[in-house]
C-alpha cells in the first residue's frame, strides 16, 4: 500500500466520522429546540416500549399455549420422520 493510498483511506475514515457526528448532533441546532422536547421524546420511546411489551405478552398468551407448543413439536417431529 502506497503512502497516497494510506492517506486516502484515513481521509475516508475521518470524513465518515465527521458525517456521522454531523448527522447526530446537527451542528448544535438541537440546542435551539424547546427544553421539554427531550422529555417528550423519551416519554414517547418509553410508551412505545411499554406498548410493544404488552402486545408481545398478549401474543404469547394467545399463541404460545401448552397445547399449541405441543402440537408444533409433534408436527416438526412428523416432518423429520418423513
SULSUL-V920859 format. One record per residue. N is the residue number from 1. SS is DSSP state (@ for helix, = for strand, . for the rest). BURIAL is 1 if it has 16 or more other ideal C-beta (glycine too) atoms within 10 Angstrom, else 0. D_FIRST is the distance of its C-alpha to the first C-alpha in Angstrom with 1 decimal. Layout:
N/SS/BURIAL/D_FIRST  N/SS/BURIAL/D_FIRST
//
This chain:
1/./0/0.0  2/./0/3.8  3/@/0/6.7  4/@/0/8.2  5/@/0/6.1  6/@/0/6.8  7/@/0/10.2  8/@/0/10.9  9/@/0/10.4  10/@/0/12.6  11/@/0/14.9  12/@/0/15.5  13/@/0/16.4  14/@/0/18.7  15/@/0/20.2  16/@/0/21.0  17/@/0/22.6  18/@/0/24.6  19/@/0/25.8  20/@/0/26.9  21/@/0/28.7  22/@/0/30.3  23/@/0/31.5  24/@/0/33.0  25/@/0/34.6  26/@/0/35.3  27/@/0/35.4  28/@/0/38.3  29/@/0/40.6  30/@/0/41.7  31/@/0/43.6  32/@/0/46.0  33/./0/47.0  34/./0/50.3  35/./0/50.2  36/./0/51.6  37/@/0/48.8  38/@/0/46.6  39/@/0/49.7  40/@/0/50.5  41/@/0/47.0  42/@/0/47.2  43/@/0/50.7  44/@/0/49.5  45/@/0/46.7  46/@/0/49.2  47/@/0/51.7  48/@/0/49.3  49/@/0/48.3  50/@/0/52.1  51/@/0/52.8  52/@/0/50.0  53/@/0/51.3  54/@/0/54.9  55/@/0/54.0  56/@/0/52.0  57/@/0/55.0  58/@/0/57.4  59/@/0/55.4  60/@/0/55.2  61/@/0/58.9  62/@/0/59.6  63/@/0/57.2  64/./0/56.8  65/./0/60.4  66/@/0/61.2  67/@/0/62.8  68/@/0/59.8  69/@/0/57.3  70/@/0/59.6  71/@/0/60.0  72/@/0/56.2  73/@/0/55.9  74/@/0/58.7  75/@/0/57.2  76/@/0/53.8  77/@/0/55.6  78/@/0/57.6  79/@/0/54.4  80/@/0/53.1  81/@/0/56.3  82/./0/56.2
//
